[in-house]
Structures are given as structure tokens and as C-alpha cells.
Amino acid sequence: MEDDESLAGTMVEALRRFGHDVEHVTTGLEALTALGKAEFVLLELGLPDLDGQEVCRRIRQQSWIPIIVVTGRGDELNRVLLLETGADDFVVKPYSMRELLARMDAVVRRGAVGEVGRALRVPSAGPAEERRRHGPLQVDLRVRRASLHDREVTLTRREFDLLAVLLDDPGAVVGRQELIERVWDENWHGSTRTLDVHVGSLRTKLGDRRWIESVRGVGFRVRMPDTDRGVSRSSG
């Protein structure tokens, strides 16, 4: 979706030349209406009716469809906010079609549209491996559902993938670089601040920051808060 007709025309023509079927819409509401027919979303932030971040948030409430944001806002805060809202990646204007197509391919390779095994860089899970649990905290990979004390915890796609990786081996420390490679991309060149933002959001949604312990200079691990009472430790 792009409200600048000249830019949109150039992009549509280029994408079609590379074999993509493209539907161009100019407003956020049109995009939300057409969502059921789409397999990929390229989202411009400066739409006439809804802010692009709000459109991204609404899309994520109903779909795991891949989203790449096309934006002129290149500062780190905006990039982090976009990723936190649910975008899979972004390109900053001006950009080349080669870069855009490469990022689209990378998002698909990372396992967009809920292909969990690919997204988490693990073999396809068998029936006994579809659930990962640590005490009352559980994720179900098959339906991408997280729960705590049998109550569902609503997570973004990245938050879910991050929690699932940490629950691969509860209590074990997972390095920062490994988390970025498994949850984002082995070729991710963005700020590591993105990981910290997602960890912070995940802690908030779990209701107790002690569920995810920071091991300074190394990475993170899942810990049950009740087992840590009375233990003095430093965490970030």
C-alpha cells in the first residue's frame, strides 16, 4: 500500500516484472479489507486515513502474513517501534528494487506465514515436540499459542518465536547472537536493541520480568520466578 501514485506505479511495474501478482491500495482501510487475498504486504507509513503503524498492528491481530514497511523514517526508534508492532522488516527510502526483493526473499526464508520449523531453524516438530513447557509456562508450536497458568498470553510473532527458542532448553542460557539468528535471520544487520525491546515486551506480557533472566554479556534464559525467591543475583 502506497499513497504516492508515481512511486506505487514504479513499484507495481517492477514487482510484476519479477513475477509477482500485485494489488495496489492507497489507504489503510482498503488494505485491511483486501488482506484475505494477499500473501505479502508492503506497507507505507504515511497513509491518508490510518497511520501505518496502526495498520501494521491491526494486520497482526488477524494474520501472520509477512509485512515489510517502506518508510522514510530511518531512525532507530522508529525501526524498533515498527518491529515491535509486528513488521518483519523494513526498507528506508530511497531504496533499490534489488534490496526490496532481497528483503522479501529473506522474510520468506525466515519462515513467514507461520512455518514454525523454518522460522525457528529446527527440524519439523513431531507430535511429542509440538509443546514446550517450563512449569506453568507453555508454547504450542502447532497452533502458535502461548499460555501461562492455563491462560493464553497474546504475543506477536517475534515474541512467540523468541519464547519458543528459550523454551527449547529451559534454564539453559541462549546467546544473543544465536537468538537473533534463530528468531530474525542469520544475516540480520539491524541493531541488537531489537532483541532487548522484544525481551522487555515479553517480560511485561508474562507479568513478571524474572521469567526471562538476563545473563550479562552472554544472553538470556527462562527461569521460574518462584524458584528464584531469596536468591541474590544480578540481571539486566
C-alpha positions in Angstrom: 0.0 0.0 0.0 1.4 3.4 -1.1 -0.5 6.7 -1.4 2.1 8.2 -3.8 0.7 7.1 -7.2 4.0 7.7 -9.1 6.1 5.7 -6.6 3.4 3.0 -6.4 3.3 2.7 -10.2 7.0 2.2 -10.5 7.0 -0.4 -7.7 4.0 -2.3 -9.1 5.6 -2.5 -12.5 8.9 -3.7 -11.1 7.3 -6.4 -8.9 5.1 -7.7 -11.8 8.2 -7.8 -14.0 9.7 -10.2 -11.4 6.7 -12.5 -11.4 4.6 -11.1 -8.5 0.8 -10.6 -8.7 0.3 -7.1 -7.2 -2.8 -5.3 -5.9 -2.2 -1.6 -5.1 -4.3 0.1 -2.5 -3.9 3.7 -1.2 -5.5 3.6 2.3 -5.2 1.6 5.4 -8.8 0.6 5.4 -8.6 -0.7 1.8 -5.5 -2.7 2.8 -7.3 -4.3 5.8 -10.3 -5.2 3.5 -8.0 -6.8 0.9 -5.9 -8.7 3.4 -7.6 -12.0 2.9 -6.4 -12.1 -0.8 -2.8 -11.2 0.0 0.3 -13.3 0.7 2.7 -10.5 1.4 2.2 -6.8 2.5 4.4 -3.9 1.5 3.3 -1.1 3.8 3.9 2.7 3.5 3.6 4.5 6.8 2.2 7.8 5.6 -1.3 6.8 4.6 -4.2 9.3 4.4 -6.6 7.6 6.8 -4.6 5.5 9.3 -1.0 5.7 10.5 1.0 2.8 9.0 2.0 1.5 12.5 -1.7 1.2 13.4 -2.4 -0.7 10.1 0.5 -3.0 10.9 -0.9 -3.6 14.4 -4.4 -4.4 13.1 -3.0 -6.8 10.5 -1.0 -8.6 13.2 -4.2 -9.0 15.2 -5.7 -11.2 12.5 -2.8 -12.6 10.4 0.8 -13.8 10.3 1.2 -12.5 6.8 4.7 -11.2 6.1 5.0 -7.4 6.4 7.8 -5.2 5.0 7.5 -1.5 5.8 8.6 1.0 3.2 9.5 4.2 5.1 11.3 7.5 5.0 11.7 7.3 8.8 15.1 5.7 9.2 16.0 6.5 12.8 16.5 3.6 15.3 13.5 4.4 17.5 11.1 4.1 14.6 12.7 0.9 13.3 12.4 -0.6 16.8 8.7 0.5 17.1 7.9 -1.0 13.7 9.4 -4.3 14.6 7.7 -4.3 18.0 4.3 -3.6 16.2 4.8 -6.7 14.2 6.6 -5.8 11.0 9.0 -8.4 9.7 11.5 -6.0 8.1 11.7 -2.5 6.6 13.4 -0.6 3.8 14.2 3.1 4.0 13.6 5.4 1.1 15.4 5.8 -1.2 15.9 2.1 -1.9 16.6 -0.1 -4.9 14.3 -2.8 -6.2 17.2 -5.3 -5.7 17.2 -4.5 -2.0 13.5 -4.8 -1.7 13.3 -8.1 -3.5 16.2 -9.4 -1.4 14.4 -8.5 1.8 11.2 -10.1 0.6 13.1 -13.3 -0.2 14.8 -13.2 3.3 11.5 -12.8 5.1 10.0 -15.8 3.2 13.1 -17.8 4.0 12.8 -17.0 7.7 9.5 -18.9 7.7 6.8 -16.3 7.3 3.2 -17.4 7.2 3.7 -19.5 10.4 6.1 -22.2 9.0 7.4 -22.8 12.5 10.1 -25.3 11.8 11.8 -23.0 9.3 11.3 -19.8 11.4 12.9 -21.4 14.4 15.7 -23.1 12.4 14.7 -26.5 13.8 13.6 -29.8 12.2 9.8 -30.2 11.7 8.3 -31.0 15.1 6.7 -34.3 15.7 3.6 -34.7 17.9 5.6 -35.1 21.0 7.7 -32.0 20.3 4.9 -29.6 19.4 4.6 -28.3 23.0 7.4 -26.8 25.1 6.8 -26.3 28.8 8.5 -24.9 31.8 6.3 -25.2 34.9 3.0 -23.3 34.1 4.6 -21.6 31.0 3.9 -23.4 27.7 4.0 -22.8 24.0 2.2 -24.9 21.4 4.1 -24.7 18.1 1.3 -26.3 16.1 -1.2 -23.5 16.8 1.3 -20.9 17.8 -0.3 -20.4 21.2 1.4 -19.4 24.4 -0.1 -19.9 27.8 0.7 -19.2 31.5 -1.2 -20.9 34.3 -3.6 -22.2 31.5 -4.4 -18.6 30.4 -3.5 -17.6 26.9 -0.8 -14.9 26.5 -1.2 -12.8 23.4 2.2 -12.4 21.7 3.5 -11.0 18.4 5.1 -13.4 16.0 8.6 -12.5 17.1 7.8 -12.6 20.8 6.3 -16.1 20.3 9.4 -17.3 18.3 11.7 -15.8 21.0 9.9 -17.6 23.8 9.8 -20.9 21.9 13.6 -20.8 21.3 14.2 -20.0 25.0 11.9 -23.0 25.9 13.9 -25.4 23.8 16.0 -26.0 26.9 14.5 -24.3 29.9 17.2 -22.9 32.2 19.9 -23.0 29.6 21.4 -19.7 28.5 20.9 -18.9 24.9 23.4 -16.4 23.4 22.3 -13.1 22.0 23.7 -13.9 18.6 22.0 -17.3 18.5 18.7 -15.7 19.4 19.0 -13.1 16.6 19.9 -15.8 14.1 17.1 -18.1 15.0 14.3 -15.6 15.6 15.3 -13.0 13.0 17.9 -14.0 10.4 21.4 -15.3 10.3 22.2 -12.3 8.0 20.4 -9.8 10.3 22.3 -6.5 10.3 20.0 -4.4 12.4 20.5 -3.1 15.9 20.7 -5.7 18.7 18.5 -3.2 20.6 15.6 -5.0 18.7 16.3 -8.1 20.8 16.2 -6.2 24.1 12.9 -4.5 23.1 11.3 -7.8 22.4 12.6 -9.4 25.6 11.3 -6.4 27.6 7.9 -6.7 25.9 7.8 -10.5 26.6 8.6 -10.0 30.2 5.8 -7.5 30.6 3.3 -9.8 29.0 4.4 -12.7 31.2 3.6 -10.5 34.2 7.0 -10.9 35.9 10.4 -9.9 34.5 12.0 -12.8 36.3 10.6 -15.3 33.8 13.4 -14.2 31.5 16.7 -13.7 33.1 19.5 -11.7 31.5 23.0 -13.2 31.8 25.2 -10.2 31.4 27.4 -10.2 28.3 26.0 -13.6 27.2 22.3 -13.8 26.6 19.0 -14.9 28.2 17.3 -17.9 29.8 13.9 -18.9 31.0 13.6 -19.2 34.8 10.6 -19.9 37.0 10.2 -16.9 39.4 9.1 -19.0 42.3 12.3 -21.0 42.3 14.4 -17.8 42.5 13.0 -16.3 45.7 15.6 -15.5 48.2 18.4 -15.9 45.7 20.6 -12.9 45.1 21.8 -12.4 41.5 22.5 -9.6 39.1 20.4 -9.4 36.0 19.8 -6.8 33.3 
